[in-house]
Amino acid sequence: MLKMSSFFSHIITDRQLTNNGEFQRSNNLLILSRIKIASIILFFLNFYFFYIDFFRLEGIPATQYRYILTLIHLLSFTISIVFLFIYRKIKTNLKWSTSIINTFVFCYIFGGAAVSINSQLLNGNISTYLIVLICVAVVFPIQPKHFFIIIFIIHIGFLLGLSSMYEGNRFDLISKQINTTGTATFAFILNLVFYTYRKKEFVSNIKIRQSEENLRNLFEVNPFPQTLSCLETGEIFY
């Protein structure tokens, strides 16, 4: 009896040690598939952006705004193509998947921040940065500590860039800085909630599978004849 108890304790301990690694692999595969979808959407969407850049914005007084926006769209287009080319290789070998995912998350948020800072040259709109923050937090639930570092670095740069590019009312600038900081904080909370929920769901599924496996092992190591059947139908499971 002592040997049997020790046997199952060993199984449970080993499984608990691997749960976190299994979750990271599962979560990375999910995020990689979502980045693939986002890359495909951006790939086609950039053709519309190029139409805006080269035709609709032709003759705009704020030429610097147009050049910077075109550069951002070109970078977005290039990054999307690069990811689509390396997607299969990353999926089959997840060794560098966390670093690659964090890099793309950084690029998405940085792109949103850059577009909003650039908008100060034209209309002072910062909605792109806010939308990207919320979308990334929900769609790409990376590890919260990584998300916090990414947001912290980009948001500090955003606040400094906004201050240097903004030419309107000082109180309007302060209002924008407060609102964007609040949104960045809310985005981090969203990321934490979605990541934690996914991890709890994954661990629950692992525990269910472990319980089924432990029950099967009980049947295999028990020296006495026994059956497991349905009480209502009499169907024998084991």
C-alpha positions as CSV (number, residue, x, y, z in Angstrom):
1,M,0.0,0.0,0.0
2,L,2.9,2.3,0.8
3,K,4.5,1.6,-2.5
4,M,1.3,2.3,-4.4
5,S,0.9,5.7,-2.6
6,S,4.5,6.6,-3.3
7,F,4.0,5.6,-7.0
8,F,1.0,8.0,-7.4
9,S,2.7,10.8,-5.4
10,H,5.6,10.6,-7.8
11,I,3.3,10.8,-10.9
12,I,1.4,13.8,-9.5
13,T,4.6,15.7,-8.6
14,D,6.1,15.1,-12.0
15,R,3.0,16.3,-13.7
16,Q,2.8,19.4,-11.5
17,L,6.4,20.3,-12.5
18,T,5.6,20.0,-16.2
19,N,2.2,21.8,-16.1
20,N,3.7,25.3,-16.4
21,G,5.9,24.3,-19.3
22,E,3.0,22.6,-21.1
23,F,0.9,25.7,-20.6
24,Q,3.5,28.0,-22.0
25,R,3.8,25.8,-25.1
26,S,0.1,25.7,-25.5
27,N,-0.3,29.5,-25.0
28,N,2.5,30.3,-27.4
29,L,0.9,28.1,-30.1
30,L,-2.3,30.0,-29.6
31,I,-0.7,33.4,-29.8
32,L,1.4,32.4,-32.8
33,S,-1.8,31.4,-34.7
34,R,-3.4,34.7,-33.8
35,I,-0.3,36.7,-34.9
36,K,-0.5,34.8,-38.2
37,I,-4.1,35.9,-38.6
38,A,-3.2,39.5,-37.7
39,S,-0.3,39.4,-40.2
40,I,-2.6,38.2,-43.0
41,I,-5.1,41.0,-42.2
42,L,-2.3,43.6,-42.0
43,F,-0.8,42.3,-45.3
44,F,-4.0,43.1,-47.2
45,L,-4.9,46.1,-45.2
46,N,-1.6,47.8,-46.0
47,F,-2.6,47.9,-49.7
48,Y,-5.4,50.3,-48.6
49,F,-3.0,52.2,-46.4
50,F,-0.6,52.7,-49.3
51,Y,-3.5,54.0,-51.4
52,I,-4.2,56.6,-48.6
53,D,-0.5,57.4,-48.3
54,F,0.3,57.9,-52.0
55,F,-3.0,59.2,-53.4
56,R,-5.4,60.5,-50.7
57,L,-2.8,62.4,-48.7
58,E,-1.0,63.8,-51.8
59,G,-0.6,67.6,-51.4
60,I,-1.3,67.5,-47.6
61,P,0.4,70.6,-46.0
62,A,2.0,68.4,-43.2
63,T,4.3,66.5,-45.5
64,Q,6.4,65.2,-42.5
65,Y,3.2,63.5,-41.2
66,R,2.7,61.8,-44.6
67,Y,6.3,60.5,-44.8
68,I,6.4,59.1,-41.3
69,L,3.0,57.4,-41.8
70,T,4.2,55.8,-45.0
71,L,7.3,54.6,-43.3
72,I,5.3,53.0,-40.5
73,H,3.0,51.3,-43.0
74,L,6.0,50.0,-44.9
75,L,7.5,48.5,-41.7
76,S,4.2,47.0,-40.8
77,F,3.9,45.4,-44.3
78,T,7.5,44.0,-44.1
79,I,7.0,42.6,-40.6
80,S,3.8,40.8,-41.6
81,I,5.5,39.2,-44.6
82,V,8.5,38.2,-42.5
83,F,6.3,36.5,-39.9
84,L,4.3,34.6,-42.5
85,F,7.5,33.3,-44.0
86,I,8.9,32.0,-40.6
87,Y,5.6,30.9,-39.1
88,R,5.9,27.2,-39.9
89,K,9.5,27.1,-38.7
90,I,8.5,28.7,-35.4
91,K,5.5,26.5,-34.9
92,T,7.6,23.3,-35.3
93,N,10.4,24.5,-33.1
94,L,9.1,26.6,-30.2
95,K,12.6,27.3,-28.7
96,W,12.5,31.0,-29.5
97,S,8.7,31.4,-29.7
98,T,8.4,33.4,-26.5
99,S,11.0,36.0,-27.6
100,I,9.5,36.2,-31.1
101,I,6.0,36.7,-29.7
102,N,7.2,39.4,-27.3
103,T,9.0,41.1,-30.2
104,F,5.8,41.2,-32.3
105,V,3.7,42.4,-29.4
106,F,6.2,45.1,-28.9
107,C,6.1,46.1,-32.6
108,Y,2.3,46.2,-32.6
109,I,2.1,48.5,-29.5
110,F,5.1,50.6,-30.7
111,G,3.4,51.0,-34.1
112,G,0.2,52.3,-32.5
113,A,2.2,54.7,-30.3
114,A,4.2,55.9,-33.3
115,V,1.1,56.6,-35.3
116,S,-0.6,58.5,-32.5
117,I,2.5,60.6,-31.9
118,N,2.8,61.3,-35.6
119,S,-0.9,62.4,-35.6
120,Q,0.1,65.4,-33.5
121,L,1.4,66.9,-36.7
122,L,-2.0,66.7,-38.3
123,N,-5.0,66.4,-36.0
124,G,-3.8,65.5,-32.5
125,N,-5.7,62.1,-32.5
126,I,-4.3,59.4,-30.1
127,S,-7.1,56.8,-30.6
128,T,-4.8,54.4,-32.5
129,Y,-2.5,53.9,-29.5
130,L,-5.5,53.3,-27.2
131,I,-7.2,50.8,-29.5
132,V,-4.0,48.9,-30.1
133,L,-3.3,48.7,-26.3
134,I,-6.6,47.1,-25.6
135,C,-6.6,44.8,-28.6
136,V,-3.1,43.5,-27.9
137,A,-3.9,42.9,-24.2
138,V,-7.0,40.8,-25.1
139,V,-5.9,39.0,-28.3
140,F,-2.3,38.2,-27.3
141,P,-2.3,37.2,-23.6
142,I,1.4,36.9,-23.0
143,Q,3.0,36.6,-19.6
144,P,2.0,39.6,-17.5
145,K,5.6,40.4,-16.5
146,H,6.6,40.6,-20.1
147,F,3.6,42.7,-21.0
148,F,4.3,45.1,-18.2
149,I,7.9,45.6,-19.3
150,I,6.8,46.2,-22.9
151,I,4.1,48.7,-21.9
152,F,6.3,50.5,-19.5
153,I,9.1,51.1,-22.0
154,I,6.8,52.1,-24.9
155,H,4.5,54.3,-22.7
156,I,7.4,56.3,-21.3
157,G,8.6,56.9,-24.8
158,F,5.0,57.7,-25.9
159,L,4.6,60.4,-23.1
160,L,8.0,61.9,-24.0
161,G,7.2,61.9,-27.8
162,L,3.7,63.3,-27.2
163,S,5.2,66.2,-25.2
164,S,7.8,67.0,-27.8
165,M,5.3,66.9,-30.8
166,Y,2.3,68.5,-29.1
167,E,1.7,72.2,-29.9
168,G,-1.7,72.8,-28.5
169,N,-3.1,73.7,-25.1
170,R,-0.9,72.5,-22.2
171,F,-4.0,71.2,-20.2
172,D,-5.1,69.3,-23.3
173,L,-1.7,67.6,-23.3
174,I,-2.0,66.7,-19.6
175,S,-5.4,65.3,-20.2
176,K,-4.1,63.1,-23.0
177,Q,-1.2,61.9,-20.9
178,I,-3.6,61.0,-18.0
179,N,-6.0,59.2,-20.3
180,T,-3.4,57.2,-22.1
181,T,-1.7,56.2,-18.8
182,G,-5.0,55.0,-17.5
183,T,-5.7,53.0,-20.7
184,A,-2.2,51.4,-20.4
185,T,-2.9,50.4,-16.8
186,F,-6.3,49.0,-17.8
187,A,-4.6,47.1,-20.7
188,F,-2.2,45.5,-18.2
189,I,-5.1,44.4,-16.0
190,L,-6.9,42.9,-19.0
191,N,-3.8,41.0,-20.0
192,L,-3.4,39.7,-16.4
193,V,-7.0,38.6,-16.3
194,F,-7.0,36.8,-19.6
195,Y,-3.7,35.2,-19.0
196,T,-4.7,34.0,-15.5
197,Y,-8.0,32.7,-16.8
198,R,-6.3,30.7,-19.6
199,K,-3.8,29.2,-17.2
200,K,-6.5,28.2,-14.7
201,E,-8.6,26.6,-17.5
202,F,-5.5,24.7,-18.8
203,V,-4.6,23.4,-15.3
204,S,-8.2,22.3,-14.8
205,N,-8.1,20.3,-18.0
206,I,-4.8,18.8,-17.0
207,K,-6.2,17.8,-13.6
208,I,-9.2,16.1,-15.3
209,R,-6.9,14.1,-17.5
210,Q,-4.6,13.2,-14.6
211,S,-7.7,12.0,-12.6
212,E,-8.7,9.8,-15.5
213,E,-5.2,8.4,-15.8
214,N,-4.8,7.8,-12.1
215,L,-8.1,5.9,-12.1
216,R,-6.9,3.8,-15.0
217,N,-3.6,3.1,-13.2
218,L,-5.5,2.0,-10.1
219,F,-7.2,-0.6,-12.2
220,E,-3.9,-1.8,-13.6
221,V,-2.0,-2.1,-10.3
222,N,-4.9,-3.5,-8.2
223,P,-4.4,-7.4,-7.9
224,F,-8.1,-8.1,-7.4
225,P,-10.7,-8.5,-10.2
226,Q,-12.9,-5.4,-10.6
227,T,-15.1,-3.6,-13.1
228,L,-16.2,0.0,-13.7
229,S,-19.7,0.2,-15.3
230,C,-22.6,2.6,-15.8
231,L,-25.2,2.3,-13.1
232,E,-28.1,3.0,-15.5
233,T,-27.2,1.1,-18.6
234,G,-24.8,-1.6,-17.2
235,E,-22.2,-0.7,-19.8
236,I,-18.7,-1.8,-18.7
237,F,-16.0,0.9,-19.1
238,Y,-13.1,-1.0,-17.5
